[in-house]
Amino acid sequence: MRADRLLAILMLLRHRGRLTAGELAAELEVSVRTVLRDVEALSAAGVPVYTDRGRGGGISLLPGYRTDLTGLTLDEAKALLASASGRVHSPAFASAMRKVAAALPEPHRAAATQAAERILVLPEGFARPRAPEPLLGALQQAVFDGVRIRVRYRARGSDVAERVLDPVGLVHAGEVWYLLARRDGADRTYRVSRFESVEPTGEPTDRPATVDLAAAFEASRASFRETLHDTVVTVLIDPKVRDMVARTIIEIIDEAADADGRIRIRARFGGEQHLLRTLWSLGPTVELLDPPAMRQAIAARAAATLEHYGDV
């Protein structure tokens, strides 16, 4: 355990520079006294670590000190290399993975590489192709460089429009990439697959110095859901499609087993069109009980379909 902690101290100092004993103790969840003993052990082992006392002081490494240790356990190395088995979005990422593999001890390197060869992550399944995102690399670069971009973007149901954006960050959610950006001072979210061109303007972005991407994306998602006119219904479903229904709707309010073996669910959909599309695709595995108007709408669609194919 102590060896892991010593290595953690070394990596923290390499990554963050000077840190106080209190900051290291909080990071490692140990006492300040333990940190000071560990620093003495590193120094005795020949690591050029030193402590400055007084205001503005702290613990740091001698400038220019380098180590090739990655600090990765075998399981961590397997997980990291397996993550590269999916779609790699830049040559830099592929290069980083090669360096990680090269830095591992020989026994770890062989085991981690063999494990990674047996994991493949793909963004699409058999039937539904994933929307292409050819401009993801250009958007990533704009985010990294902090430059304003001029884009051509096609929103759902709209023509292509030219816009000037200040990129904030990228989020991968539900197998889809989204760009969080500011436009005319307001926070916006854009689906990466809908960009048709991206051109850096050379101007710096107008964005906050730090950002909580998880909170920003959740705020955007909540704002989008508020625009939906929720429809609450009661349905009977085959237990075999329960999980599929749960992934498709906004919320299951309550559910209970029905006498005939099906599940009775009160669920929230994002409007009538969302409801009709979802239930129609599930066919006889689901029965809408109420509201009556929506039940009649599905029955009318079924009758029209039967009439169209009645001679088959």
Secondary structure per residue as TSV (DSSP state, phi and psi in degrees):
chain	resnum	aa	ss	phi	psi
A	1	M	-	360.0	-40.3
A	2	R	H	-67.0	-36.3
A	3	A	H	-61.4	-41.4
A	4	D	H	-61.6	-40.4
A	5	R	H	-68.8	-39.7
A	6	L	H	-61.2	-43.4
A	7	L	H	-64.4	-38.0
A	8	A	H	-63.6	-41.1
A	9	I	H	-61.8	-44.7
A	10	L	H	-59.8	-45.9
A	11	M	H	-67.9	-37.4
A	12	L	H	-63.5	-42.8
A	13	L	H	-68.0	-36.5
A	14	R	H	-63.4	-41.2
A	15	H	H	-81.2	-40.4
A	16	R	H	-107.5	-10.0
A	17	G	-	82.8	-142.4
A	18	R	-	-70.8	131.2
A	19	L	B	-134.1	149.0
A	20	T	-	-80.2	162.9
A	21	A	H	-61.9	-35.0
A	22	G	H	-66.1	-40.0
A	23	E	H	-65.9	-42.1
A	24	L	H	-64.6	-40.7
A	25	A	H	-62.5	-41.9
A	26	A	H	-66.0	-38.7
A	27	E	H	-66.3	-39.5
A	28	L	H	-94.9	-4.9
A	29	E	T	59.1	47.0
A	30	V	S	-132.8	178.9
A	31	S	-	-82.0	160.0
A	32	V	H	-61.7	-38.2
A	33	R	H	-60.6	-40.3
A	34	T	H	-63.2	-41.2
A	35	V	H	-61.6	-44.8
A	36	L	H	-63.8	-38.5
A	37	R	H	-65.0	-40.1
A	38	D	H	-65.9	-37.4
A	39	V	H	-64.5	-39.7
A	40	E	H	-63.3	-37.7
A	41	A	H	-66.9	-39.3
A	42	L	H	-63.3	-43.4
A	43	S	H	-63.1	-41.7
A	44	A	H	-65.6	-26.2
A	45	A	T	-84.7	1.1
A	46	G	T	98.3	3.4
A	47	V	-	-78.1	127.5
A	48	P	-	-76.8	71.3
A	49	V	E	-107.7	137.9
A	50	Y	E	-142.1	161.6
A	51	T	E	-120.9	129.7
A	52	D	E	-102.3	128.3
A	53	R	-	-94.3	165.1
A	54	G	S	90.0	-176.6
A	55	R	T	-61.0	133.1
A	56	G	T	79.3	4.5
A	57	G	-	-83.6	-172.2
A	58	G	E	159.0	-170.0
A	59	I	E	-107.7	134.3
A	60	S	E	-152.7	168.9
A	61	L	E	-97.0	154.6
A	62	L	-	-59.4	129.8
A	63	P	T	-53.4	135.3
A	64	G	T	92.4	-7.8
A	65	Y	-	-69.5	136.2
A	66	R	-	-132.8	151.7
A	67	T	-	-140.8	146.0
A	68	D	-	-91.4	-0.8
A	69	L	-	-67.0	134.0
A	70	T	-	-92.2	-24.7
A	71	G	-	77.1	8.8
A	72	L	-	-85.9	133.9
A	73	T	-	-78.1	170.6
A	74	L	H	-61.8	-44.2
A	75	D	H	-63.6	-39.0
A	76	E	H	-65.8	-40.2
A	77	A	H	-64.9	-41.4
A	78	K	H	-59.4	-46.6
A	79	A	H	-63.8	-41.7
A	80	L	H	-67.1	-44.9
A	81	L	H	-69.8	-32.7
A	82	A	H	-66.4	-30.6
A	83	S	H	-64.5	-23.5
A	84	A	T	-81.6	-3.4
A	85	S	T	-80.6	-9.0
A	86	G	S	-88.0	-155.5
A	87	R	-	-72.8	122.6
A	88	V	-	-94.8	124.2
A	89	H	-	-93.7	-3.1
A	90	S	-	-158.5	151.5
A	91	P	H	-60.5	-30.3
A	92	A	H	-63.4	-38.0
A	93	F	H	-66.2	-44.7
A	94	A	H	-61.4	-40.9
A	95	S	H	-63.5	-40.9
A	96	A	H	-62.4	-40.7
A	97	M	H	-64.4	-38.2
A	98	R	H	-64.1	-39.5
A	99	K	H	-68.8	-37.3
A	100	V	H	-61.5	-46.2
A	101	A	H	-62.1	-41.2
A	102	A	H	-67.8	-29.6
A	103	A	H	-81.0	-13.7
A	104	L	S	-72.9	149.0
A	105	P	-	-58.5	151.7
A	106	E	H	-53.6	-46.8
A	107	P	H	-61.8	-40.9
A	108	H	H	-67.0	-38.9
A	109	R	H	-61.4	-47.1
A	110	A	H	-64.7	-45.1
A	111	A	H	-66.1	-42.2
A	112	A	H	-66.8	-40.8
A	113	T	H	-66.3	-41.9
A	114	Q	H	-64.1	-39.0
A	115	A	H	-65.9	-41.0
A	116	A	H	-65.3	-31.6
A	117	E	T	-66.9	-17.0
A	118	R	T	-102.8	11.9
A	119	I	-	-124.5	128.2
A	120	L	-	-133.3	125.7
A	121	V	-	-111.2	118.2
A	122	L	-	-117.1	145.4
A	123	P	S	-80.6	-7.1
A	124	E	-	-136.2	158.2
A	125	G	-	-97.8	-152.0
A	126	F	S	-73.6	-44.2
A	127	A	S	-97.3	-47.7
A	128	R	S	-96.9	113.1
A	129	P	-	-71.7	146.8
A	130	R	-	-78.0	139.7
A	131	A	-	-61.1	130.8
A	132	P	-	-65.1	146.4
A	133	E	-	-130.2	63.0
A	134	P	T	-65.8	-20.6
A	135	L	T	-99.6	11.1
A	136	L	H	-59.9	-43.1
A	137	G	H	-60.4	-41.9
A	138	A	H	-65.0	-38.1
A	139	L	H	-69.8	-39.6
A	140	Q	H	-58.0	-45.6
A	141	Q	H	-63.0	-39.4
A	142	A	H	-64.8	-38.4
A	143	V	H	-64.3	-46.6
A	144	F	H	-63.5	-41.5
A	145	D	H	-79.6	-18.0
A	146	G	T	67.7	43.2
A	147	V	E	-115.1	147.4
A	148	R	E	-70.5	146.1
A	149	I	E	-127.8	148.4
A	150	R	E	-106.2	125.2
A	151	V	E	-129.5	161.4
A	152	R	E	-115.3	125.1
A	153	Y	E	-136.2	136.5
A	154	R	E	-109.9	105.4
A	155	A	-	-75.1	161.8
A	156	R	T	-58.9	125.4
A	157	G	T	72.8	14.6
A	158	S	S	-127.7	164.8
A	159	D	-	-77.2	166.0
A	160	V	E	-66.6	134.5
A	161	A	E	-129.0	147.5
A	162	E	E	-92.8	135.5
A	163	R	E	-141.4	156.1
A	164	V	E	-112.5	123.5
A	165	L	E	-124.1	151.9
A	166	D	E	-108.8	100.4
A	167	P	E	-62.4	135.4
A	168	V	E	-107.9	-46.1
A	169	G	E	-176.3	170.8
A	170	L	E	-118.6	140.6
A	171	V	E	-129.2	133.3
A	172	H	E	-105.8	113.0
A	173	A	E	-139.5	130.9
A	174	G	T	59.5	37.7
A	175	E	T	66.6	18.6
A	176	V	E	-130.3	139.7
A	177	W	E	-91.5	137.7
A	178	Y	E	-126.0	142.0
A	179	L	E	-100.0	125.0
A	180	L	E	-94.1	125.8
A	181	A	E	-146.7	165.9
A	182	R	E	-108.5	136.1
A	183	R	E	-132.4	118.4
A	184	D	T	53.7	37.7
A	185	G	T	83.5	-2.8
A	186	A	E	-108.5	145.2
A	187	D	E	-76.6	133.3
A	188	R	E	-135.3	160.4
A	189	T	E	-128.1	132.5
A	190	Y	E	-127.7	140.4
A	191	R	E	-81.5	124.8
A	192	V	G	-61.4	-35.8
A	193	S	G	-65.6	-13.4
A	194	R	G	-95.9	-0.3
A	195	F	E	-76.7	135.2
A	196	E	E	-108.3	-17.8
A	197	S	E	-160.3	150.8
A	198	V	E	-139.0	123.7
A	199	E	E	-133.4	116.2
A	200	P	E	-64.9	138.2
A	201	T	E	-91.2	-15.2
A	202	G	E	87.4	-8.3
A	203	E	E	-88.3	145.8
A	204	P	E	-68.6	151.3
A	205	T	-	-74.1	152.6
A	206	D	-	-100.0	89.5
A	207	R	-	-147.1	159.9
A	208	P	-	-66.4	154.3
A	209	A	S	-67.3	-33.2
A	210	T	S	-128.9	156.5
A	211	V	-	-150.4	142.5
A	212	D	-	-99.2	95.1
A	213	L	H	-61.9	-37.6
A	214	A	H	-62.4	-45.1
A	215	A	H	-67.8	-39.6
A	216	A	H	-65.1	-41.2
A	217	F	H	-68.6	-39.3
A	218	E	H	-65.5	-37.5
A	219	A	H	-64.0	-39.9
A	220	S	H	-65.2	-42.4
A	221	R	H	-65.7	-40.5
A	222	A	H	-64.5	-39.2
A	223	S	H	-63.7	-40.3
A	224	F	H	-63.5	-42.3
A	225	R	H	-65.4	-29.2
A	226	E	H	-66.3	-23.0
A	227	T	T	-79.5	-14.0
A	228	L	S	-81.1	142.6
A	229	H	-	-92.8	94.9
A	230	D	-	-59.2	142.5
A	231	T	E	-123.9	122.6
A	232	V	E	-103.0	127.8
A	233	V	E	-134.7	167.2
A	234	T	E	-117.4	128.7
A	235	V	E	-134.0	153.7
A	236	L	E	-106.1	128.5
A	237	I	E	-130.3	152.5
A	238	D	-	-68.8	132.0
A	239	P	G	-54.0	-26.6
A	240	K	G	-68.2	-21.5
A	241	V	G	-107.0	9.1
A	242	R	H	-58.1	-48.4
A	243	D	H	-66.5	-35.4
A	244	M	H	-63.2	-42.6
A	245	V	H	-63.8	-43.4
A	246	A	H	-60.7	-35.8
A	247	R	H	-74.2	-20.4
A	248	T	H	-92.9	-32.9
A	249	I	S	-90.3	173.0
A	250	I	S	-76.3	-44.0
A	251	E	E	-160.8	138.9
A	252	I	E	-93.1	116.9
A	253	I	E	-78.5	-47.7
A	254	D	E	-158.9	161.9
A	255	E	E	-153.0	153.1
A	256	A	E	-157.6	154.1
A	257	A	E	-70.3	137.8
A	258	D	-	-98.0	164.8
A	259	A	T	-62.6	-31.0
A	260	D	T	-90.1	11.2
A	261	G	S	95.1	-11.6
A	262	R	-	-83.4	174.2
A	263	I	E	-108.9	129.7
A	264	R	E	-93.7	121.3
A	265	I	E	-126.2	135.3
A	266	R	E	-99.8	121.6
A	267	A	E	-134.0	155.5
A	268	R	E	-110.4	124.7
A	269	F	E	-111.3	159.4
A	270	G	S	-86.3	55.9
A	271	G	S	103.6	170.1
A	272	E	H	-67.0	-38.7
A	273	Q	H	-66.0	-39.9
A	274	H	H	-59.9	-43.4
A	275	L	H	-62.4	-49.0
A	276	L	H	-63.3	-44.1
A	277	R	H	-61.9	-44.2
A	278	T	H	-67.1	-50.5
A	279	L	H	-68.2	-36.5
A	280	W	H	-63.7	-38.0
A	281	S	H	-69.5	-20.8
A	282	L	H	-90.9	-10.1
A	283	G	G	56.6	-137.8
A	284	P	G	-74.7	-1.3
A	285	T	G	-77.0	-6.5
A	286	V	E	-138.2	142.2
A	287	E	E	-128.8	121.6
A	288	L	E	-81.0	126.2
A	289	L	E	-96.8	-44.2
A	290	D	E	-154.2	155.5
A	291	P	-	-75.8	153.1
A	292	P	H	-58.7	-35.7
A	293	A	H	-63.1	-40.2
A	294	M	H	-73.0	-34.3
A	295	R	H	-61.6	-41.9
A	296	Q	H	-65.7	-35.9
A	297	A	H	-64.6	-42.0
A	298	I	H	-67.7	-40.2
A	299	A	H	-63.1	-40.3
A	300	A	H	-64.7	-39.7
A	301	R	H	-65.4	-40.8
A	302	A	H	-64.6	-40.0
A	303	A	H	-66.0	-41.6
A	304	A	H	-64.3	-38.5
A	305	T	H	-66.3	-41.6
A	306	L	H	-63.8	-40.0
A	307	E	H	-64.6	-39.4
A	308	H	H	-66.0	-37.2
A	309	Y	T	-107.5	16.0
A	310	G	T	-62.4	-23.8
A	311	D	T	-89.4	4.0
A	312	V	-	-79.9	360.0
